[in-house]
Amino acid sequence: MSIEKLVKKYAEIMESDAFVRYEKDFANKIISELSVCYERRLGEPDMVKIVESVINGCKNLMSKNNQPYFEVSTNAIFIHGYHKSGVKFYYYGQQPSVELGDIIFIASIIYNGRIYVEKFTISQFKKDTKSTRSISWDIGNRKQLYLLSRFPKFSGVEGSIVPEEKDFSLPNYSGCLGSYGLLYAPGDFAFVSGTRLDSYLSNRRKISGDDLFSIGERRDVININKWYPRWHKWVDMIDVCKYFCGPYCNVCFLSFPFSLFLGNCHFSMNVYDFVSKYLRLCIGEPTVAEIGKRNLQARNFLIELMSMLRAKAIKDNLTDLRNFTEGFFKYHNDTNEEINTHIENIEFEARGGGIGIIYTTINLGEGE
C-alpha cells in the first residue's frame, strides 16, 4: 500500500463509530481506575499502586470493524522489581541513578503484517498536592527531569531491565521522547513533554494548576522539511503546514488528512485528550516512519529493552510477560535475535517499584 492510500484509509477509520467508541472506552478505563485510587486516598508514596492500576485498566482492549476494516488493540504489562528501570548518567559532574520512568506508551500502525509508523514516549507520573485553594505538582527531582528532557548518554544500573553493560545515546528529535503525567483529582492527568516542562519550570520546583494553561499555550517551531522531506511528492494531499491540531498541541506537520495524525503534540489537558492524540500517533518519538524522520537509536533501545523482558519471561516462565513481549515482536520480526545472547542471566528482584508498558496496534489489514 502506498503511503497516500494508508493515510486516506486511516483518516476514514478515525471517523468510524467503532474507532471513536474504542477511543472513549480506552479513556474511560484509565479514568475509572484513577478515580478508585483517589477514592482510596492513595498518595505520592503509593505511586506504584496508582501506576499499576492504570496498567490494569489498559489490558486486553480490542475492537474490530469490517467497513472500513481495521483491528485496534491495546495490551499492557506491569513489571514489578527493585531498580526496575534504574539508569545512571552524568549530571553536572555527578553520576546519579534515577528511574527511567513509570509508563512507556507505544503505538504502531500495521499494514500487511508490518509496521508503517511507530512512536513511543517514556512517562514519569506525579501525583498532585492539594491545598484548600489550589493544586500543585512537585518536580523537585531535577535529575530525572534532566534525563527526560535532554537524554544524556545513560546505562542501566544493577538489577535494572535496562542493560547495565551498554551505553545508550538517544536523539530526541520530537522533544517528546520523555514526558510527564500530572495526576489530579478526582481521577485524571495532564500530559506534558519533558522538554516543555523543563523550559517552563526554569529554576522552580513546583507548578500549579494555573501553570498548565500557560504550558499548553506554548508552541515550538517545527521545520516541516526536516521531518517530512518528501512532503512535496504529495502536493495533491498536502499544503504547506500552517495547521494546529488543537489548542494544546505543537504544530501538526501536515494538512488534512495528515493533520489528523502523525503530529507532534507536547501537551494534553486531560485523559480524553491524551488518548485521542495517542491513538492518532501524535504523541512520542518516531521509531518507524515511512514518510518522515525516524529515530533508529530509540528504536534499537526499545527493542533491546523488550528483548530483556522476553528473555526474563522465558527464563522464569512468566506467562503474561512472555505473551506481551511476543505480541510486540510479532510485528518487529526484523529484529536481530543475537540481541538476547548477553542477557540470559539477567536478574531483577520482584519487589519494590515497577514499570508499566502500554502497547497499542492499529491494524489496517491486508491489500495492495
C-alpha positions as CSV (number, residue, x, y, z in Angstrom):
1,M,0.0,0.0,0.0
2,S,1.3,3.5,-0.9
3,I,1.6,5.9,2.0
4,E,-1.2,8.1,0.4
5,K,-3.6,5.2,0.5
6,L,-2.6,4.3,4.0
7,V,-3.2,7.8,5.2
8,K,-6.6,8.0,3.5
9,K,-7.7,4.7,5.0
10,Y,-6.6,5.7,8.4
11,A,-8.4,9.0,8.2
12,E,-11.5,7.1,7.3
13,I,-11.0,4.7,10.2
14,M,-10.7,7.5,12.7
15,E,-14.1,8.8,11.7
16,S,-15.8,5.5,12.1
17,D,-18.1,4.8,15.0
18,A,-16.1,1.7,16.1
19,F,-12.9,3.7,16.4
20,V,-14.5,6.6,18.3
21,R,-16.1,4.1,20.7
22,Y,-12.7,2.4,21.3
23,E,-11.1,5.8,22.0
24,K,-13.8,6.8,24.5
25,D,-13.7,3.3,26.2
26,F,-9.9,3.5,26.5
27,A,-10.0,6.9,28.2
28,N,-12.9,5.9,30.5
29,K,-11.0,2.8,31.6
30,I,-8.0,4.9,32.7
31,I,-10.2,7.5,34.4
32,S,-12.2,4.8,36.2
33,E,-9.0,3.2,37.6
34,L,-7.6,6.6,38.7
35,S,-10.8,7.6,40.3
36,V,-10.7,4.5,42.6
37,C,-7.1,5.4,43.6
38,Y,-8.3,8.9,44.6
39,E,-11.3,7.5,46.5
40,R,-8.8,5.3,48.4
41,R,-6.7,8.4,49.1
42,L,-3.6,6.9,47.6
43,G,-0.8,9.5,47.8
44,E,2.6,10.0,46.3
45,P,4.2,7.1,48.3
46,D,1.6,4.8,46.7
47,M,2.6,5.8,43.1
48,V,3.4,2.1,42.3
49,K,-0.2,1.1,43.1
50,I,-1.5,4.1,41.1
51,V,0.6,3.3,38.0
52,E,-0.3,-0.4,38.3
53,S,-4.0,0.5,38.4
54,V,-3.6,2.5,35.1
55,I,-1.8,-0.5,33.5
56,N,-4.6,-2.9,34.6
57,G,-7.2,-0.6,33.1
58,C,-5.5,-0.9,29.7
59,K,-5.2,-4.6,29.4
60,N,-6.9,-6.5,26.6
61,L,-8.8,-3.7,25.0
62,M,-9.8,-4.7,21.4
63,S,-12.1,-3.6,18.7
64,K,-12.7,-4.9,15.2
65,N,-14.6,-3.4,12.3
66,N,-15.4,-4.5,8.8
67,Q,-16.4,-1.3,7.0
68,P,-13.8,0.1,6.9
69,Y,-11.8,-2.9,8.0
70,F,-9.4,-2.4,11.0
71,E,-8.4,-4.0,14.3
72,V,-7.2,-1.9,17.1
73,S,-5.9,-3.5,20.3
74,T,-4.2,-2.3,23.4
75,N,-2.4,-4.5,25.9
76,A,-0.3,-3.6,28.9
77,I,2.0,-5.2,31.4
78,F,3.4,-4.1,34.8
79,I,6.8,-5.4,35.7
80,H,7.5,-5.5,39.5
81,G,11.1,-5.2,40.5
82,Y,13.6,-3.4,42.6
83,H,15.6,-0.9,40.5
84,K,13.1,-1.9,37.8
85,S,14.1,0.8,35.3
86,G,17.1,2.4,37.1
87,V,19.6,4.2,34.9
88,K,22.7,6.2,35.5
89,F,24.2,9.2,33.6
90,Y,26.4,12.2,34.1
91,Y,24.7,15.2,35.6
92,Y,26.9,18.3,36.2
93,G,29.9,16.4,37.3
94,Q,27.9,13.8,39.2
95,Q,26.7,10.3,38.2
96,P,23.2,9.9,39.8
97,S,20.9,6.9,39.5
98,V,17.2,7.6,38.8
99,E,14.3,5.6,37.4
100,L,13.8,5.8,33.7
101,G,10.0,6.4,34.1
102,D,6.7,4.9,35.2
103,I,5.0,4.0,31.9
104,I,6.2,3.6,28.4
105,F,3.4,4.3,25.8
106,I,3.9,2.7,22.4
107,A,1.6,2.9,19.4
108,S,2.0,1.3,15.9
109,I,0.2,1.4,12.6
110,I,0.3,-2.1,11.0
111,Y,-0.4,-3.0,7.4
112,N,0.3,-6.2,5.5
113,G,1.9,-7.6,8.7
114,R,4.5,-4.8,9.1
115,I,4.8,-1.5,10.9
116,Y,4.4,1.7,8.8
117,V,4.5,4.1,11.7
118,E,5.5,3.7,15.4
119,K,6.0,6.1,18.2
120,F,6.7,5.9,21.9
121,T,7.3,8.1,25.0
122,I,8.7,7.4,28.4
123,S,6.5,9.0,31.1
124,Q,7.0,9.8,34.7
125,F,3.8,10.2,36.7
126,K,3.5,12.8,39.5
127,K,0.5,13.0,41.9
128,D,-0.9,16.4,42.8
129,T,-0.5,18.0,46.2
130,K,-3.9,19.6,47.0
131,S,-4.3,22.6,49.3
132,T,-7.6,24.3,50.3
133,R,-7.3,26.7,47.3
134,S,-5.2,25.1,44.6
135,I,-3.3,22.0,43.4
136,S,0.4,21.7,42.5
137,W,3.0,19.2,41.5
138,D,6.4,18.8,42.9
139,I,9.1,18.4,40.2
140,G,11.9,18.5,42.7
141,N,13.7,15.6,41.2
142,R,15.7,17.7,38.7
143,K,18.0,14.8,37.8
144,Q,15.1,12.9,36.3
145,L,13.8,15.9,34.5
146,Y,17.3,16.4,33.1
147,L,17.1,12.8,31.8
148,L,13.6,13.0,30.3
149,S,14.3,16.4,28.6
150,R,17.9,16.1,27.5
151,F,18.5,12.3,27.3
152,P,22.3,12.3,28.1
153,K,24.2,9.1,27.4
154,F,22.9,6.6,30.0
155,S,23.1,2.9,31.0
156,G,21.3,0.6,33.4
157,V,22.1,0.0,37.0
158,E,22.4,-3.4,38.6
159,G,19.1,-5.2,38.7
160,S,17.5,-2.9,36.0
161,I,15.7,-4.0,32.9
162,V,17.9,-1.5,31.1
163,P,21.2,-3.3,30.2
164,E,24.0,-2.3,32.6
165,E,26.9,-3.1,30.3
166,K,25.8,-0.9,27.4
167,D,25.6,2.9,26.9
168,F,22.6,4.4,25.2
169,S,22.7,7.7,23.3
170,L,19.3,8.6,22.1
171,P,18.4,11.6,20.0
172,N,15.2,13.4,21.0
173,Y,14.1,14.8,17.6
174,S,10.4,15.3,18.6
175,G,11.2,16.7,22.0
176,C,8.6,14.2,23.3
177,L,10.7,11.1,23.9
178,G,10.4,11.8,27.6
179,S,7.3,13.1,29.3
180,Y,5.3,13.6,32.5
181,G,1.8,12.6,33.5
182,L,0.5,15.1,36.1
183,L,-2.3,13.4,38.0
184,Y,-5.2,15.3,39.6
185,A,-8.5,14.6,41.4
186,P,-10.9,13.1,41.0
187,G,-9.1,10.8,38.6
188,D,-7.4,12.4,35.6
189,F,-4.0,13.5,34.3
190,A,-2.4,16.2,32.1
191,F,0.4,15.1,29.8
192,V,3.4,17.3,29.1
193,S,6.7,16.6,27.3
194,G,9.9,16.7,29.3
195,T,11.3,19.4,27.1
196,R,8.4,21.7,27.5
197,L,8.1,21.1,31.3
198,D,11.9,21.8,31.7
199,S,11.8,25.0,29.7
200,Y,8.7,26.3,31.6
201,L,10.0,25.4,35.1
202,S,13.3,27.2,34.9
203,N,14.7,27.2,38.5
204,R,11.4,26.4,40.2
205,R,10.5,23.1,41.9
206,K,6.7,23.2,41.5
207,I,4.0,24.0,39.1
208,S,0.4,24.8,39.8
209,G,-2.9,24.1,38.1
210,D,-2.8,27.6,36.7
211,D,0.5,26.9,35.1
212,L,-1.0,24.1,33.0
213,F,-2.8,26.6,30.8
214,S,0.5,28.5,30.2
215,I,2.4,25.3,29.4
216,G,-0.4,24.3,27.0
217,E,-0.3,27.6,25.1
218,R,3.5,27.3,24.4
219,R,4.4,26.4,20.8
220,D,7.6,25.1,19.3
221,V,8.7,25.9,15.8
222,I,9.0,22.8,13.6
223,N,10.7,22.7,10.2
224,I,8.4,20.5,8.1
225,N,11.2,19.7,5.6
226,K,13.3,18.3,8.4
227,W,10.6,15.8,9.5
228,Y,8.9,15.1,6.2
229,P,11.5,15.7,3.5
230,R,9.3,14.1,0.8
231,W,6.1,16.0,1.6
232,H,6.2,17.8,-1.8
233,K,5.6,14.4,-3.5
234,W,2.0,14.5,-2.2
235,V,1.1,18.0,-3.3
236,D,-2.4,16.9,-4.1
237,M,-2.9,16.0,-0.4
238,I,-0.6,18.4,1.4
239,D,-0.4,22.1,1.7
240,V,2.4,24.0,3.4
241,C,1.7,23.2,7.0
242,K,0.2,26.0,9.0
243,Y,-2.3,23.8,10.8
244,F,-2.7,23.3,14.5
245,C,-4.5,20.1,15.6
246,G,-5.7,21.7,18.8
247,P,-5.1,24.4,21.4
248,Y,-2.8,22.3,23.4
249,C,-0.5,20.8,20.7
250,N,2.6,21.6,18.8
251,V,2.4,22.1,15.1
252,C,1.0,19.2,13.2
253,F,3.3,18.7,10.3
254,L,0.8,18.1,7.6
255,S,-2.6,19.3,6.5
256,F,-5.7,17.1,6.1
257,P,-5.8,14.2,6.2
258,F,-2.3,14.1,7.7
259,S,-3.2,16.7,10.2
260,L,-5.4,14.2,11.9
261,F,-2.4,12.1,13.0
262,L,1.4,12.0,12.7
263,G,1.6,15.3,14.6
264,N,4.0,16.2,17.4
265,C,1.9,17.0,20.4
266,H,3.6,18.0,23.6
267,F,0.6,18.7,25.8
268,S,-2.8,17.3,26.7
269,M,-5.0,18.8,29.5
270,N,-6.9,15.5,30.3
271,V,-7.0,11.8,29.7
272,Y,-9.6,12.0,26.9
273,D,-7.4,14.5,25.0
274,F,-4.3,12.4,25.6
275,V,-5.9,9.1,24.4
276,S,-7.2,10.8,21.3
277,K,-3.7,12.1,20.4
278,Y,-2.0,8.9,21.4
279,L,-4.3,6.8,19.1
280,R,-3.6,9.3,16.2
281,L,0.2,8.8,16.8
282,C,0.6,12.5,17.7
283,I,2.4,11.5,20.9
284,G,6.1,10.5,21.3
285,E,9.2,9.9,19.3
286,P,9.0,8.2,15.9
287,T,10.9,4.9,15.7
288,V,9.4,3.8,12.4
289,A,8.2,6.3,9.8
290,E,7.6,5.6,6.1
291,I,7.4,9.3,5.2
292,G,9.4,11.1,7.8
293,K,12.3,11.2,10.2
294,R,12.8,8.2,12.4
295,N,15.0,7.6,15.5
296,L,16.9,4.5,14.9
297,Q,18.8,4.7,18.2
298,A,15.5,5.0,20.1
299,R,14.1,2.1,18.1
300,N,17.1,-0.1,19.0
301,F,16.8,0.8,22.6
302,L,13.1,-0.1,22.7
303,I,13.8,-3.5,21.0
304,E,16.7,-4.2,23.4
305,L,14.5,-3.4,26.4
306,M,11.7,-5.6,25.2
307,S,14.3,-8.4,24.4
308,M,15.5,-8.2,28.0
309,L,11.9,-8.7,29.2
310,R,11.3,-11.5,26.8
311,A,14.5,-13.3,28.0
312,K,13.4,-12.8,31.6
313,A,9.9,-14.2,30.8
314,I,11.3,-17.3,29.1
315,K,13.8,-17.9,31.9
316,D,11.3,-17.6,34.8
317,N,8.3,-18.9,32.9
318,L,6.3,-15.7,33.3
319,T,3.3,-16.3,31.0
320,D,1.8,-12.9,30.9
321,L,5.1,-11.1,30.3
322,R,6.0,-13.6,27.6
323,N,2.7,-13.2,25.8
324,F,3.1,-9.4,26.0
325,T,6.6,-9.4,24.5
326,E,5.7,-12.0,21.9
327,G,2.9,-9.7,20.8
328,F,5.4,-6.9,20.4
329,F,7.9,-9.0,18.4
330,K,5.1,-10.3,16.2
331,Y,5.5,-7.0,14.2
332,H,9.2,-6.5,14.9
333,N,10.2,-9.6,13.0
334,D,13.3,-8.0,11.5
335,T,14.9,-7.9,15.0
336,N,18.4,-9.4,15.3
337,E,18.0,-12.4,17.6
338,E,21.6,-12.1,18.7
339,I,20.5,-9.3,21.0
340,N,19.4,-11.9,23.6
341,T,22.7,-13.7,23.8
342,H,24.2,-11.4,26.5
343,I,21.1,-11.2,28.7
344,E,20.3,-14.8,29.5
345,N,21.4,-14.4,33.1
346,I,19.6,-11.1,33.8
347,E,18.2,-10.8,37.3
348,F,15.9,-8.2,38.8
349,E,14.2,-8.7,42.1
350,A,10.4,-9.0,42.2
351,R,9.9,-6.4,45.0
352,G,9.6,-2.7,45.2
353,G,8.8,-0.3,42.4
354,G,7.7,-1.3,38.9
355,I,7.4,0.0,35.4
356,G,4.5,-0.4,33.0
357,I,4.3,-0.7,29.3
358,I,1.2,0.1,27.2
359,Y,1.3,-1.1,23.6
360,T,-1.4,-0.2,21.0
361,T,-1.6,-1.5,17.5
362,I,-3.9,-0.2,14.8
363,N,-4.0,-3.0,12.1
364,L,-5.3,-1.9,8.7
365,G,-5.4,-5.5,7.4
366,E,-4.0,-6.6,4.1
367,G,-4.2,-5.3,0.5
368,E,-2.3,-4.0,-2.4
